[in-house]
């Protein structure tokens, strides 16, 4: 995506480079710059996604933390709530063997149970979490520093990609919680789709970082010739398409022209995910085994992007897209 001209972007990118594979440093960057990103759907959505893509091109660990932190801020703003200072995450994953329940009493709401798949659940200060409330699912803001919150140790996190963004279960025992929106608001609001497209912008940025490595290898002659040029051209065309659909989506969102936000998000995420996976394949074919064996930064970029891309549910999301198309009027 085209990098916007904003006065704090260079400082953000410089700090992202310095943070590198350090989740604590990435969190500090997210807290410092997260509130500066324009909120989605208010006229500068392309700027927001361009910043996320630019950071991801530099470092996917920082982008992963910044995206989640800024998404939490956007959710709270969409609900009309103030945001306490500090680091934020969004914990909305569900699992058959883990459940978080919300209960209302005269003293307000509390949440009890386990939330799975909480990225940096043991180090962040706050989170917005989904919990079961009656027959529906509801969103709440909680403090992760409350005494009745316990995160599992990160020893089970063995990922080579995003390896310091440790993902663990977090347990809550009657923790005070602030409702965010009404019942089932989290999934039905337009901002849910816009948040998913912010993730796609990070996938695009990560792929652009690998494309730069490919270009350098082909231009330097180590993997040049017509085959190298073929790989470079295929990657450039795919990423151009992904950038184009993201920018078109941002323009439609800001113009209020999106009738079905979920449909748009499914389409755009599929296009961007395909472009990123094509980039991984062509870069691997073009550069061969050497950078995967001897270039630590390249190895980390590949591993980070491969793991991050699994937030796209591949064929399952395509099946959801197809079902949504069949259910809609022609």
N, C-alpha and C positions, 0 to 999 in steps of 0.2 A: 504494500500500500504506500501511497505518497506520504512521506513524513511531514507532519504539519509544522508550520513556522510558529513556535511558541517559545517564549524566553526561558522557560525552565526545563525544556526537553533535553538540552545538551547536558545539564547538570544531572538529570535523571539517568541518562545513558551512561555517563561517567561513573556514577555510583553503582549502577547495575554491573558494569564491567568489574569494578572493585569487589563487589559482593560475591561474584562468581558462584561457587558451589556451597556457599554458607547460608543456611536457612535463616539463622539469626540476623545476619546482615541483610538478607533479602527482606525480612520482616520489617526491619528498620527503614529500608527504602520504601516499602509499601506504605508504612505509617506516614512517612514524610511527604510523599507525593500523591497518595491515593485520592485524597480529597480534591486535588487539582484537576483530576480527569473530569471532563464534562459528563453530566448525567446522560444516559441514553434516552433518545426520543425527544430531546428538547432543542434540536437544531444543530447540534455538533456531534452527532453519533459517529460520523466518519473520523472526526478528530480523536475521539475516545479510542476507537478501534485501531487507528493508525499508531497511536502511542503504544498500545498494548503490543502490536505487531513489531514496532521498532525495538521495544524492550526485549521481546522474545527472540529477535534476531541476534541480540547481544548475549542474552542468557535466559534460558527457559526456566531455571529455578526462580529467578526474580520475577519473571512474567507470571509464573504459576501463582506465586504468593500475592503479587500485586493485583492480578485479576480477581482472585477470591476476596481479598480485602475490599477492593473498590466495588465489587458486586454487592457485598454486604451493605456498604454505604448507600448504594443505589436502591437496594431493597428498602432500607429504613426511610430514605427520602421519599420513595414512592408511597410508603405508608403514612407519610407525614409525621414521622417520629424524629426526635433529636438523637444524635449519635454520640455516646460517651467516647472520650478520647481513648486511644490505644489500638491494639491490633485486633482484627476481626477475621472470622472465617464463616463459611456457609456449610453447614452439616445437614444435608438433606437426603443422604443415601438410606436405603432400606435393606434389610436382610431378614431371611426367614427366622434366624435364631437370635435376633436382637430387636427390641422394641422400646420406644420411649413413649410414655403416657403422660398426658397433661390432665390436671385436676384443678377445678375452680372451687374456692371456698371463700368465706368472709374475708380472709386475709389476702385474697388474690389468687393468682395461678401459680402452681408448682409443677415441675416435671420430674418424673422418676423412671428409671430404666437405663437402657444402654443404646447409645447411638454408634453405629458402625462406621468405618471408613472416614474417620475425622482427620484430615490433613493438618498436621501441626497441632493436634488436639491437646498435646501436653505442654505447649509453649505459648499459644495465643492467649489473649486476655478476655476476649468476648467472642460470641458466635451467634448467628441466627440458626435455629434448629427447627426441623419439622418434628411434630409429635402427634400421636393419636389423641383426639379429643372427641369422645362420643363415637359417632359413626364416621367421622371425617378426619382429615389431617389438617393441622393448623401450624402456623409459624410463630416462633417465640424468639425473643432476644434474651440471652442469658449471659451471666458472668462465668467465665471458666476458672476464676480465682476463688470462687466460693468454696468453703470447706467441705461441702457435700458433693463436690465434683472430683472424680478420680479418673485419670487417663492411664490406660495400660502402658507399661514400658515399651519402648520401640524395638525391642530385640526381634520381634517377628517381622519387621519391615526389612526385607532382604533385597529390595529392588536395586538395580544398577542405574536405572534412570530416575531422575529426580530423587536421588538417594537420601538427601538430607531433608526432604519434605516428608518426614516420617508420618505415616498414616496408621492410626491406632483406634481401637474402640474407646469411647469415653462413657463413663458411668455417672448417672445423676441420682441423687437421693433427696427427693423433696426440695429441689432447688427452685428458688423464686424465679419466675419467668414473666416477661412482659409480652403480651400478645402483639403480634405484628400483622395487621389486617384481620379480616374476618375468616370464618371457617372456609377452608379450601381456596383461599385467596392466592396463596403462593403459586400454585400451578396454573391458575386460570388468568392471572394478570398478564398483560402484554410484556411486562418487564422480564418474565421468565424466559421468553423467547429471545429477548435482547441480550440477556445474560449468556445464554447458550451461544450466541453469535460472537460475544466477546471472547469466549474460549476459542472459537474458530479463528479469530484474529490472531491469537497466540500460536495456534497451529501453523498459520500462514507465516508468521514471523520466524518460527523455528525452521520451517522449510527454506525460507529465504536465506537464513544463515548457512544452511548446507549448500544452497545454490551458489553462494559466494565462494565457498571452498571448492566446489566443482569448477567454477569459472577460473579461479586461480590455477588449478591443476591443469586445465586445458590450455590456458594462455601461457603457462610456464613451459609447456612442451612435454612435461612428463607423461601426460595422458592426452596429447593433442591428436591432430589428424582428423580425418572425416568422422571416425567413430566417436571421438571425444566431442566433436562439434554436434553430432547427432544427439548425444546425451544432453548436452547443454541446451540445444534448441528445444528438445522435448520438455525439459524442466521449465524453461522460460515460458513456453506456451501455456503449460498447465498453471503456473503461478500467475501469469497474466490473467487467465480466466478466473482464477480464485479471487484475485484482487478486484476484478471488475464486478463480480457478483456481490462481493461484500460492500463495495462502494455504492452499487445500485440499491442494495438492501438498505443501507444507511440513508440514502436520499429518500427512498419510499417511506421509511419509518418517520423521518423528520417532517415529511410532507403530509403525514396522516393518511397515506394511501394504502395501508396494509389491512386488508379485510380479515385475513386469517394469519395471525402472528406465528402460530405453531407450524403451519404449512410452510411459510417462508423460512423459518429456522431449519426445518428438516431438509429443505432443498439446498439452502446455502451451506449448511454444515456438511452435507454429503459431497458437494462440489469441492469444498476446501479440504476435507479429509482425503478425498481421492487424489487431489493435487499433491498433498503432503506425502501420501504413500507412494505415489509415482516418483516424487523427488527422492525419497529414500532408496527406491529401487534403482533409479538411473545413476545416482551418486555412487551407490555401491558397485554397480556394474562398471562405471567409468573409472573409478579410482582403484578398484581392486582391494586386496587385503592389507596393503601396507599401512594406510592411515588407521585402519581398525586395529592394527597391532602396535603402532608406534606413536600415534598422534593422540595424546590424552584428551585434548579439547575436542577433537573430532569424535572420538569414541563417546564422550559425554553428550555431545549434541545429538548423536544418533540415538543413544539410549534414552535420553530425556524425551525426544520427540516421539519415539515409538511408544513409550509408556503414556505420555500425555494424550496421544491419539486414541487410546483405548477409552477415553471418555466419550468417543463416538461409538455407538453400539453396532456399527457396521451393518450387516444384513438385517439385523433386527430393526434398526432405524429406517432402512429402506422399505422393509415390510410395513412399518407404521406409516410411512409416507404413501405407499401404495394403497393401504386401507383407507387413509384419509381422503385420497383422491376418489376412490370408489364411492365413499359415503357422501361426497359433495355433489351438488348439482352440476351437470356438464356445462 
